[in-house]
Amino acid sequence: MVEALYLAAVTLLFVPWVYGLYALVRDGRNRFLPLARRYLRGRRSRAKQREEEREREERERQLY
């Protein structure tokens, strides 16, 4: 009897814990991963724009 009660209690505590991990992974994949990708894409594009601007200024300086 005690073993069955213990098993039921452990199971009832384990199920929400597993669902919490699942929800954390799901949120990370659907919310935080796209935000991180957008942030990195923006950083790359800003770095590319700065490099193009620097090269354009360098060409202008060489012309004068």
VEXPA-954299 format. One record per residue: residue in three letters; x, y, z of N, C-alpha, C, O in turn; residue number from 0. Coordinates in steps of 0.2 Angstrom, whole numbers, plus 5000, padded with zeros to 4 digits. Layout:
BEGIN
res|n_c1|n_c2|n_c3|ca_c1|ca_c2|ca_c3|c_c1|c_c2|c_c3|o_c1|o_c2|o_c3|n
ala|X|Y|Z|X|Y|Z|X|Y|Z|X|Y|Z|NUM
...
This chain:
BEGIN
res|n_c1|n_c2|n_c3|ca_c1|ca_c2|ca_c3|c_c1|c_c2|c_c3|o_c1|o_c2|o_c3|n
met|5004|4994|5000|5000|5000|5000|5004|5006|5000|5003|5011|4996|0
val|5009|5006|5004|5014|5012|5005|5018|5013|4998|5019|5019|4996|1
glu|5020|5007|4995|5023|5008|4989|5019|5011|4983|5022|5015|4979|2
ala|5013|5009|4983|5008|5011|4978|5007|5019|4979|5007|5022|4974|3
leu|5006|5021|4985|5005|5028|4987|5011|5032|4985|5011|5037|4982|4
tyr|5017|5029|4986|5023|5033|4985|5024|5033|4977|5026|5039|4974|5
leu|5023|5028|4973|5023|5028|4966|5018|5033|4963|5020|5036|4958|6
ala|5012|5033|4966|5007|5038|4963|5010|5045|4965|5009|5050|4960|7
ala|5012|5047|4971|5015|5053|4972|5020|5055|4968|5021|5061|4965|8
val|5025|5051|4967|5031|5052|4962|5028|5053|4955|5031|5058|4952|9
thr|5024|5050|4953|5021|5050|4946|5018|5057|4945|5019|5061|4940|10
leu|5014|5059|4950|5010|5065|4950|5015|5071|4950|5013|5076|4947|11
leu|5021|5071|4954|5025|5076|4954|5030|5076|4947|5032|5081|4945|12
phe|5031|5070|4945|5035|5070|4939|5032|5072|4932|5035|5075|4928|13
val|5025|5071|4932|5022|5073|4925|5022|5081|4924|5024|5083|4919|14
pro|5021|5085|4929|5021|5092|4928|5028|5095|4927|5029|5099|4923|15
trp|5033|5091|4930|5040|5093|4929|5042|5092|4922|5045|5096|4919|16
val|5040|5086|4919|5042|5084|4912|5038|5089|4907|5041|5091|4902|17
tyr|5032|5091|4909|5028|5095|4905|5031|5102|4905|5032|5106|4900|18
gly|5034|5104|4911|5038|5111|4911|5044|5111|4907|5045|5116|4904|19
leu|5047|5105|4907|5053|5105|4902|5051|5105|4895|5054|5109|4891|20
tyr|5046|5102|4893|5043|5102|4886|5041|5109|4885|5043|5112|4879|21
ala|5038|5113|4889|5035|5119|4888|5041|5124|4887|5041|5129|4883|22
leu|5047|5123|4891|5052|5127|4891|5056|5127|4884|5058|5131|4881|23
val|5057|5120|4882|5060|5119|4875|5055|5122|4869|5058|5125|4865|24
arg|5049|5121|4870|5044|5123|4865|5045|5131|4864|5045|5134|4859|25
asp|5044|5134|4870|5045|5142|4870|5052|5144|4867|5052|5149|4864|26
gly|5057|5141|4869|5063|5142|4867|5064|5142|4859|5067|5146|4856|27
arg|5061|5137|4856|5061|5136|4849|5056|5141|4846|5058|5143|4840|28
asn|5051|5142|4848|5046|5146|4845|5047|5154|4846|5044|5158|4842|29
arg|5050|5156|4852|5050|5163|4854|5057|5165|4854|5059|5170|4850|30
phe|5061|5162|4857|5068|5165|4858|5073|5163|4853|5077|5167|4851|31
leu|5072|5157|4849|5077|5156|4844|5075|5161|4838|5080|5163|4835|32
pro|5069|5162|4836|5068|5167|4831|5071|5174|4833|5073|5178|4828|33
leu|5070|5176|4839|5073|5183|4841|5080|5183|4841|5083|5188|4838|34
ala|5084|5177|4843|5091|5177|4842|5093|5177|4835|5098|5180|4833|35
arg|5089|5174|4830|5091|5174|4823|5090|5181|4820|5095|5183|4817|36
arg|5085|5184|4822|5084|5191|4820|5089|5196|4822|5092|5200|4818|37
tyr|5091|5195|4829|5097|5199|4831|5103|5198|4828|5106|5203|4826|38
leu|5105|5192|4826|5111|5190|4823|5111|5193|4816|5116|5195|4813|39
arg|5105|5192|4812|5104|5194|4806|5105|5202|4805|5109|5204|4801|40
gly|5102|5205|4810|5103|5213|4810|5110|5215|4811|5113|5220|4808|41
arg|5114|5211|4816|5121|5213|4817|5125|5212|4811|5129|5216|4809|42
arg|5124|5206|4807|5128|5205|4801|5126|5210|4796|5131|5213|4793|43
ser|5120|5212|4795|5118|5217|4790|5121|5224|4792|5123|5228|4787|44
arg|5121|5226|4798|5124|5232|4800|5132|5232|4799|5134|5237|4797|45
ala|5135|5227|4801|5142|5226|4799|5144|5227|4792|5148|5230|4790|46
lys|5139|5223|4788|5140|5224|4781|5139|5231|4778|5143|5233|4774|47
gln|5134|5234|4781|5133|5241|4779|5139|5246|4781|5141|5250|4777|48
arg|5142|5245|4787|5147|5249|4789|5153|5247|4785|5157|5252|4783|49
glu|5155|5241|4783|5160|5239|4778|5159|5243|4772|5164|5245|4769|50
glu|5153|5242|4769|5152|5245|4762|5153|5253|4763|5156|5256|4758|51
glu|5151|5256|4768|5152|5263|4769|5159|5265|4769|5161|5270|4766|52
arg|5163|5261|4773|5170|5262|4774|5173|5262|4767|5178|5266|4766|53
glu|5172|5257|4763|5175|5256|4757|5173|5261|4752|5177|5264|4748|54
arg|5167|5264|4752|5165|5269|4748|5168|5276|4750|5171|5279|4745|55
glu|5169|5277|4756|5173|5283|4758|5180|5282|4756|5183|5287|4754|56
glu|5183|5276|4757|5190|5275|4755|5191|5277|4747|5196|5280|4745|57
arg|5186|5274|4743|5187|5276|4736|5186|5283|4735|5189|5286|4730|58
glu|5181|5286|4738|5181|5294|4737|5187|5297|4739|5189|5302|4736|59
arg|5190|5295|4745|5196|5299|4747|5202|5298|4741|5206|5302|4740|60
gln|5202|5292|4738|5207|5290|4733|5206|5294|4727|5211|5296|4723|61
leu|5200|5296|4726|5198|5300|4720|5200|5307|4720|5202|5311|4715|62
tyr|5200|5310|4726|5202|5317|4727|5209|5318|4730|5211|5324|4731|63
